[in-house]
Amino acid sequence: MINLTVKAILWAVAYAVVAFSVSYIFGGEPDWLFVVGSLIAGFILFGVMRPIVQNKRRKKQERAGERI
């Protein structure tokens, strides 16, 4: 569980850095509220949603393997 949390935090920081860079390149002035929001969104995406999708995919593959 700790490993998942560390990975989620690292992905969230990377997500926020990309958002900051794109905001700077296209907008000229990065908005920190957008960066913080991207940090939170990245954590939710990679810490919560990704494991749920992976578990569903794994269960679906196991069911498909049983039918063969």
C-alpha positions as CSV (number, residue, x, y, z in Angstrom):
1,M,0.0,0.0,0.0
2,I,2.9,2.4,0.8
3,N,4.4,1.6,-2.6
4,L,1.2,2.5,-4.3
5,T,1.0,5.8,-2.4
6,V,4.6,6.7,-3.3
7,K,4.0,6.0,-7.0
8,A,0.8,8.0,-6.9
9,I,2.6,11.0,-5.4
10,L,5.4,10.8,-7.9
11,W,2.9,10.6,-10.8
12,A,0.9,13.5,-9.4
13,V,4.0,15.6,-9.2
14,A,5.0,14.7,-12.7
15,Y,1.4,15.5,-13.8
16,A,1.6,18.9,-12.1
17,V,5.0,19.7,-13.6
18,V,3.7,19.0,-17.1
19,A,0.6,21.2,-16.4
20,F,2.9,24.0,-15.2
21,S,5.1,23.6,-18.3
22,V,2.2,23.6,-20.7
23,S,0.6,26.6,-18.9
24,Y,3.9,28.5,-19.1
25,I,4.4,27.7,-22.8
26,F,0.9,28.4,-24.0
27,G,-0.3,31.0,-21.5
28,G,2.9,32.8,-20.6
29,E,2.0,33.1,-16.9
30,P,1.4,29.8,-15.0
31,D,-1.6,29.9,-12.7
32,W,-0.8,28.2,-9.4
33,L,-4.3,27.2,-8.7
34,F,-4.3,25.2,-11.9
35,V,-1.0,23.6,-10.9
36,V,-2.3,22.6,-7.4
37,G,-5.5,21.3,-9.0
38,S,-3.5,19.3,-11.4
39,L,-1.5,17.9,-8.5
40,I,-4.7,16.8,-6.8
41,A,-6.1,15.4,-10.1
42,G,-3.0,13.5,-10.8
43,F,-3.1,11.9,-7.4
44,I,-6.7,10.9,-7.8
45,L,-6.0,9.5,-11.3
46,F,-3.0,7.5,-10.5
47,G,-3.7,6.6,-6.8
48,V,-7.4,5.9,-7.0
49,M,-8.7,5.4,-10.5
50,R,-5.8,3.4,-12.0
51,P,-5.9,0.6,-9.4
52,I,-9.6,0.2,-9.9
53,V,-9.3,-0.1,-13.6
54,Q,-6.4,-2.5,-13.3
55,N,-8.4,-4.7,-10.9
56,K,-11.4,-4.8,-13.3
57,R,-9.1,-5.6,-16.2
58,R,-7.4,-8.4,-14.3
59,K,-10.7,-9.9,-13.3
60,K,-12.0,-9.7,-16.9
61,Q,-8.9,-11.4,-18.2
62,E,-9.2,-14.2,-15.5
63,R,-12.8,-14.8,-16.5
64,A,-11.8,-14.9,-20.2
65,G,-9.0,-17.4,-19.4
66,E,-11.5,-19.7,-17.6
67,R,-13.8,-19.9,-20.6
68,I,-11.0,-21.0,-23.0
